[in-house]
């Protein structure tokens, strides 16, 4: 089972629309036989006439608008009105909508036909917290923006967040994410760290353990924390060491887990346990 599925969240409030065009074809069930390609010919002819009709309709509308602007020069000013309102919606939990609107002011101090929706959309997509954005105009003076926000699942380093696709979300946006797991590692290895976090979480969840931290050092050594207990894995034989941790936890540490401060699994055949109260280290606890 892919552990990634447990951490993906879907945005149920996204606004979308779709138009469907259906053609009904009447079949002739008479006894007289017809050539097999008759229906295809009729459909092709129907589509051809429809295209011609739409083209003529567009030309007629253009001529009417052109004529109106020719005879009534003030009609363009009436049509091309200033933008008076910006609507921002979507599934938004962390983004500051007021701040977003302020950043859009240079784009919307325009008239209806001069506002550049493409530039506005490109500007919004530069924000790492915005997953997708749809921008449209509503006459006479409204710009509507529908956003899909990124979903953070962990902290990254000390200042940023990270989503399930290992994409860095810059800054905490003024929110308190202290209850989320903390991940860290060298730049460019975000995906590897995220995969390790998902794997560890999947392996330890059945035992009732929650992974709160995963760190990859610059030397390639792994460490993680479960329920506040630091566990050193090292850089080699990770699967075997995780199996050793599971045996150690279920065999001797589960009943006194609240007294454990840290576990070092970088030994060849055992582990070292540091206790909160005494601080004594017990080497070799968990051999075999």
Kinemage of the C-alpha trace (Angstrom):
@kinemage 1
@onewidth
@group {chain A} dominant
@subgroup {mainchain}
@vectorlist {calphas} color= white
{ca unk a 1} P 0.000 0.000 0.000
{ca unk a 2} L 1.332 3.431 -0.890
{ca unk a 3} L 1.671 5.400 2.318
{ca unk a 4} L 1.269 8.640 0.392
{ca unk a 5} L -2.503 8.019 0.099
{ca unk a 6} L -2.963 8.456 3.843
{ca unk a 7} L -1.745 12.034 3.724
{ca unk a 8} L -3.390 13.371 0.607
{ca unk a 9} L -6.368 15.603 1.118
{ca unk a 10} L -8.841 16.598 -1.549
{ca unk a 11} L -10.359 20.035 -1.858
{ca unk a 12} L -14.132 19.489 -1.897
{ca unk a 13} L -14.946 23.174 -2.426
{ca unk a 14} L -13.242 23.694 -5.765
{ca unk a 15} L -15.443 25.485 -8.262
{ca unk a 16} L -15.653 23.872 -11.711
{ca unk a 17} L -18.076 23.771 -14.583
{ca unk a 18} L -18.511 21.708 -17.657
{ca unk a 19} L -20.845 21.988 -20.590
{ca unk a 20} L -21.888 18.968 -22.557
{ca unk a 21} L -23.149 19.027 -26.104
{ca unk a 22} L -25.164 16.015 -27.206
{ca unk a 23} L -26.321 15.168 -30.658
{ca unk a 24} L -29.364 12.959 -31.195
{ca unk a 25} L -29.302 10.784 -34.267
{ca unk a 26} L -32.566 9.294 -35.476
{ca unk a 27} L -32.240 5.879 -37.044
{ca unk a 28} L -34.512 4.763 -39.866
{ca unk a 29} L -35.988 1.378 -38.976
{ca unk a 30} L -37.885 0.983 -42.261
{ca unk a 31} L -37.587 -2.206 -44.263
{ca unk a 32} L -35.805 -0.497 -47.115
{ca unk a 33} L -32.036 -0.842 -46.881
{ca unk a 34} L -29.766 2.187 -47.246
{ca unk a 35} L -26.049 2.540 -47.844
{ca unk a 36} L -24.015 2.110 -44.669
{ca unk a 37} L -22.403 5.548 -44.918
{ca unk a 38} L -25.678 7.526 -45.199
{ca unk a 39} L -25.812 8.470 -41.497
{ca unk a 40} L -22.168 9.549 -41.517
{ca unk a 41} L -22.788 11.753 -44.542
{ca unk a 42} L -25.775 13.374 -42.842
{ca unk a 43} L -23.838 14.009 -39.646
{ca unk a 44} L -20.938 15.538 -41.559
{ca unk a 45} L -23.348 17.734 -43.520
{ca unk a 46} L -25.108 18.789 -40.320
{ca unk a 47} L -21.834 19.736 -38.654
{ca unk a 48} L -20.798 21.692 -41.730
{ca unk a 49} L -23.991 23.744 -41.776
{ca unk a 50} L -23.702 24.318 -38.024
{ca unk a 51} L -20.206 25.751 -38.438
{ca unk a 52} L -21.385 28.021 -41.199
{ca unk a 53} L -24.298 29.192 -39.055
{ca unk a 54} L -22.038 29.958 -36.069
{ca unk a 55} L -19.590 31.825 -38.296
{ca unk a 56} L -22.384 33.937 -39.787
{ca unk a 57} L -23.773 34.570 -36.320
{ca unk a 58} L -20.363 35.783 -35.094
{ca unk a 59} L -19.978 38.040 -38.127
{ca unk a 60} L -23.439 39.491 -37.575
{ca unk a 61} L -22.697 40.261 -33.928
{ca unk a 62} L -19.398 41.878 -34.908
{ca unk a 63} L -21.084 44.008 -37.564
{ca unk a 64} L -23.777 45.079 -35.107
{ca unk a 65} L -21.203 46.046 -32.453
{ca unk a 66} L -19.086 47.856 -35.019
{ca unk a 67} L -22.095 49.732 -36.317
{ca unk a 68} L -23.156 50.680 -32.816
{ca unk a 69} L -19.690 52.022 -32.013
{ca unk a 70} L -19.612 53.913 -35.315
{ca unk a 71} L -22.915 55.672 -34.827
{ca unk a 72} L -22.617 56.019 -31.050
{ca unk a 73} L -18.980 56.831 -30.125
{ca unk a 74} L -19.845 56.877 -26.425
{ca unk a 75} L -20.969 53.246 -26.544
{ca unk a 76} L -17.388 51.973 -26.102
{ca unk a 77} L -16.957 53.956 -22.904
{ca unk a 78} L -20.249 52.516 -21.698
{ca unk a 79} L -19.112 48.954 -22.457
{ca unk a 80} L -15.502 49.277 -21.242
{ca unk a 81} L -16.217 50.141 -17.627
{ca unk a 82} L -13.685 50.266 -14.775
{ca unk a 83} L -13.138 47.188 -12.615
{ca unk a 84} L -14.931 47.894 -9.344
{ca unk a 85} L -14.800 44.568 -7.501
{ca unk a 86} L -12.464 41.595 -7.065
{ca unk a 87} L -13.945 38.349 -5.783
{ca unk a 88} L -11.635 35.705 -4.348
{ca unk a 89} L -13.011 32.289 -3.436
{ca unk a 90} L -12.220 28.614 -3.249
{ca unk a 91} L -11.078 26.241 -0.511
{ca unk a 92} L -8.865 28.640 1.439
{ca unk a 93} L -7.640 27.972 4.963
{ca unk a 94} L -4.235 29.623 5.296
{ca unk a 95} L -3.920 32.359 2.670
{ca unk a 96} L -4.673 35.963 3.618
{ca unk a 97} L -7.344 37.094 1.152
{ca unk a 98} L -6.962 40.785 1.996
{ca unk a 99} L -3.229 40.610 1.296
{ca unk a 100} L -3.889 38.810 -1.985
{ca unk a 101} L -6.333 41.498 -3.089
{ca unk a 102} L -3.789 44.198 -2.291
{ca unk a 103} L -1.166 42.537 -4.475
{ca unk a 104} L -3.685 42.450 -7.323
{ca unk a 105} L -4.491 46.156 -7.243
{ca unk a 106} L -1.952 47.113 -9.959
{ca unk a 107} L -3.655 44.609 -12.273
{ca unk a 108} L -7.262 45.625 -11.624
{ca unk a 109} L -6.897 49.407 -11.794
{ca unk a 110} L -7.963 48.956 -15.387
{ca unk a 111} L -11.108 48.871 -17.464
{ca unk a 112} L -13.041 45.720 -18.275
{ca unk a 113} L -11.419 45.084 -21.671
{ca unk a 114} L -7.908 46.242 -20.737
{ca unk a 115} L -7.384 44.138 -17.593
{ca unk a 116} L -4.810 41.413 -18.274
{ca unk a 117} L -6.129 38.165 -16.828
{ca unk a 118} L -3.109 36.171 -17.987
{ca unk a 119} L -0.677 38.419 -16.124
{ca unk a 120} L -2.879 38.276 -13.051
{ca unk a 121} L -2.989 34.476 -13.126
{ca unk a 122} L 0.788 34.236 -13.617
{ca unk a 123} L 1.335 36.561 -10.654
{ca unk a 124} L -0.853 34.444 -8.378
{ca unk a 125} L 0.798 31.185 -9.415
{ca unk a 126} L 4.158 32.513 -8.205
{ca unk a 127} L 2.850 32.054 -4.659
{ca unk a 128} L 3.985 28.579 -3.568
{ca unk a 129} L 0.859 28.209 -1.414
{ca unk a 130} L -1.462 28.433 -4.437
{ca unk a 131} L -1.976 25.104 -6.197
{ca unk a 132} L -4.189 26.283 -9.049
{ca unk a 133} L -5.994 29.466 -9.975
{ca unk a 134} L -8.834 30.339 -12.360
{ca unk a 135} L -9.433 34.000 -13.272
{ca unk a 136} L -12.345 35.414 -15.259
{ca unk a 137} L -14.157 38.682 -15.884
{ca unk a 138} L -17.848 39.326 -15.300
{ca unk a 139} L -19.268 42.380 -17.041
{ca unk a 140} L -19.608 45.209 -16.222
{ca unk a 141} L -16.786 45.456 -13.653
{ca unk a 142} L -16.015 42.255 -11.718
{ca unk a 143} L -12.909 40.060 -11.679
{ca unk a 144} L -13.552 36.650 -10.117
{ca unk a 145} L -10.680 34.481 -8.854
{ca unk a 146} L -11.095 30.876 -7.714
{ca unk a 147} L -8.090 29.419 -5.877
{ca unk a 148} L -7.085 25.905 -4.860
{ca unk a 149} L -4.738 26.109 -1.898
{ca unk a 150} L -1.794 23.800 -1.273
{ca unk a 151} L -2.214 21.375 1.646
{ca unk a 152} L 0.752 21.254 4.047
{ca unk a 153} L 1.410 18.014 5.907
{ca unk a 154} L 4.664 18.848 7.728
{ca unk a 155} L 7.092 21.596 8.644
{ca unk a 156} L 10.263 21.869 6.598
{ca unk a 157} L 13.466 23.046 8.260
{ca unk a 158} L 12.524 25.898 10.605
{ca unk a 159} L 10.644 28.390 8.457
{ca unk a 160} L 8.733 26.607 5.677
{ca unk a 161} L 6.110 23.903 5.103
{ca unk a 162} L 6.008 20.927 2.727
{ca unk a 163} L 3.143 19.103 0.994
{ca unk a 164} L 2.715 15.416 0.091
{ca unk a 165} L 4.380 15.995 -3.312
{ca unk a 166} L 7.562 17.259 -1.580
{ca unk a 167} L 6.939 20.821 -2.753
{ca unk a 168} L 8.192 23.535 -0.396
{ca unk a 169} L 5.618 26.086 0.752
{ca unk a 170} L 7.541 29.191 1.687
{ca unk a 171} L 6.875 30.621 5.169
{ca unk a 172} L 4.252 29.706 7.744
{ca unk a 173} L 1.955 32.592 6.695
{ca unk a 174} L 1.671 33.632 10.321
{ca unk a 175} L -0.044 30.391 11.352
{ca unk a 176} L 0.915 28.016 14.156
{ca unk a 177} L 1.980 24.677 12.678
{ca unk a 178} L 3.747 23.443 15.798
{ca unk a 179} L 1.440 20.412 15.972
{ca unk a 180} L 2.650 19.166 12.569
{ca unk a 181} L 5.686 16.864 12.081
{ca unk a 182} L 9.083 18.472 11.500
{ca unk a 183} L 11.159 17.367 8.495
{ca unk a 184} L 14.609 18.470 7.452
{ca unk a 185} L 17.444 17.633 5.104
{ca unk a 186} L 19.840 19.000 2.488
{ca unk a 187} L 18.395 21.089 -0.322
{ca unk a 188} L 17.312 18.949 -3.248
{ca unk a 189} L 16.539 15.880 -1.127
{ca unk a 190} L 13.067 16.963 -0.054
{ca unk a 191} L 11.399 14.074 -1.887
{ca unk a 192} L 13.665 11.504 -0.235
{ca unk a 193} L 12.956 12.907 3.222
{ca unk a 194} L 9.226 12.996 2.567
{ca unk a 195} L 9.217 9.388 1.368
{ca unk a 196} L 11.103 8.290 4.467
{ca unk a 197} L 8.594 10.112 6.667
{ca unk a 198} L 5.636 8.470 4.926
{ca unk a 199} L 7.280 5.037 5.140
{ca unk a 200} L 8.075 5.356 8.849
{ca unk a 201} L 4.590 6.655 9.627
{ca unk a 202} L 3.021 3.746 7.769
{ca unk a 203} L 5.200 1.194 9.557
{ca unk a 204} L 4.747 2.553 13.078
{ca unk a 205} L 1.083 3.582 13.005
{ca unk a 206} L -0.209 0.011 13.668
{ca unk a 207} L 1.810 0.037 16.907
{ca unk a 208} L 0.190 3.279 18.020
{ca unk a 209} L 3.353 5.354 17.481
{ca unk a 210} L 3.256 8.764 15.807
{ca unk a 211} L 6.280 10.058 13.905
{ca unk a 212} L 6.918 13.668 14.926
{ca unk a 213} L 10.278 14.313 13.248
{ca unk a 214} L 12.473 12.968 10.429
{ca unk a 215} L 15.913 14.441 9.783
{ca unk a 216} L 18.523 13.573 7.147
{ca unk a 217} L 21.942 15.003 8.037
{ca unk a 218} L 24.439 16.293 5.506
{ca unk a 219} L 26.485 13.155 6.095
{ca unk a 220} L 23.548 10.916 5.086
{ca unk a 221} L 22.576 9.784 8.587
{ca unk a 222} L 18.870 9.373 9.404
{ca unk a 223} L 17.145 10.102 12.708
{ca unk a 224} L 13.489 10.361 13.646
{ca unk a 225} L 11.319 10.960 16.678
{ca unk a 226} L 8.232 9.095 17.840
{ca unk a 227} L 6.146 10.573 20.642
{ca unk a 228} L 9.098 12.761 21.605
{ca unk a 229} L 11.635 9.888 21.732
{ca unk a 230} L 14.641 10.469 19.474
{ca unk a 231} L 15.784 7.451 17.438
{ca unk a 232} L 19.138 7.338 15.629
{ca unk a 233} L 19.101 5.086 12.545
{ca unk a 234} L 22.348 5.983 10.820
{ca unk a 235} L 22.895 5.702 7.080
{ca unk a 236} L 23.072 1.948 6.434
{ca unk a 237} L 20.875 -1.125 6.899
{ca unk a 238} L 17.791 1.013 7.570
{ca unk a 239} L 15.280 -1.821 7.115
{ca unk a 240} L 17.132 -4.154 9.479
{ca unk a 241} L 17.479 -1.394 12.071
{ca unk a 242} L 13.788 -0.535 11.854
{ca unk a 243} L 12.962 -4.204 12.423
{ca unk a 244} L 15.270 -4.173 15.436
{ca unk a 245} L 13.475 -1.089 16.751
{ca unk a 246} L 10.099 -2.831 16.396
{ca unk a 247} L 11.352 -5.870 18.328
{ca unk a 248} L 12.849 -3.686 21.013
{ca unk a 249} L 9.688 -1.636 21.408
{ca unk a 250} L 7.245 -4.545 21.581
{ca unk a 251} L 9.566 -6.764 23.610
{ca unk a 252} L 10.788 -4.511 26.408
{ca unk a 253} L 10.091 -0.797 25.953
{ca unk a 254} L 6.364 -0.538 25.317
{ca unk a 255} L 5.380 -0.782 28.997
{ca unk a 256} L 7.931 1.841 30.060
{ca unk a 257} L 7.873 3.983 26.908
{ca unk a 258} L 7.180 7.191 28.850
{ca unk a 259} L 10.580 6.835 30.576
{ca unk a 260} L 12.600 6.544 27.358
{ca unk a 261} L 14.538 9.617 26.210
{ca unk a 262} L 16.380 8.305 23.129
{ca unk a 263} L 17.373 5.123 21.296
{ca unk a 264} L 20.550 4.620 19.270
{ca unk a 265} L 20.322 1.832 16.659
{ca unk a 266} L 23.670 2.471 15.004
{ca unk a 267} L 25.153 -0.580 16.701
{ca unk a 268} L 25.768 -3.718 14.672
{ca unk a 269} L 23.653 -6.104 16.734
{ca unk a 270} L 21.853 -4.066 19.391
{ca unk a 271} L 20.767 -0.670 20.603
{ca unk a 272} L 21.507 1.857 23.331
{ca unk a 273} L 18.614 3.270 25.344
{ca unk a 274} L 18.817 6.505 27.301
{ca unk a 275} L 16.300 6.906 30.122
{ca unk a 276} L 14.733 10.179 31.124
{ca unk a 277} L 15.206 9.921 34.893
{ca unk a 278} L 18.491 8.128 35.396
{ca unk a 279} L 20.235 9.042 32.159
{ca unk a 280} L 21.879 5.633 32.182
{ca unk a 281} L 22.546 4.020 28.815
{ca unk a 282} L 21.838 0.337 28.445
{ca unk a 283} L 23.883 -1.133 25.604
{ca unk a 284} L 22.821 -4.210 23.727
{ca unk a 285} L 19.175 -4.107 24.831
{ca unk a 286} L 17.366 -5.708 21.921
{ca unk a 287} L 19.941 -8.068 20.567
{ca unk a 288} L 18.617 -10.566 18.100
